[in-house]
Amino acid sequence: MLTAQSQTVLEAYRHDLTEFDTGLRRETEVLCEAAAWAAWDLPSSAHALDGLTDIVAQGKEALSQATAAASTGSQASDGGDFDPISTSRAHIRYNRF
């Protein structure tokens, strides 16, 4: 009787290990596929980052131009306080690319 119970327990362990092995193989396949897609998408991500860099550079340039123009204009006109943020918003055109 003890050997029959031991056999049953061993069969249950064997069955559980087989299911675990199958699940682990499936997860490994999914992770490999996800890694392949990520590697495939990597160049497009780098291209998007380059585009973002260009946008930031354009924004900085536009802000400096607006600040320079506004400070020259405000000094010449009234000599009052200058708010470069509100002035630059009126003159900057958003460009995604």
VENPEPE-V304278 format. One record per pair of residues at least 12 apart in sequence whose C-alpha atoms are under 7 Angstrom apart, sorted by the first residue. I is the first residue (numbers start at 0). J is the second residue. D is the distance in Angstrom with one decimal. If there is no record, write none. Layout:
i/j/d
I/J/D
I/J/D
This chain:
i/j/d
50/96/6.2
54/95/6.3
54/96/6.5
61/91/6.4
62/87/6.0
65/87/5.2
65/90/7.0
66/83/5.4
66/87/6.7
69/86/6.9
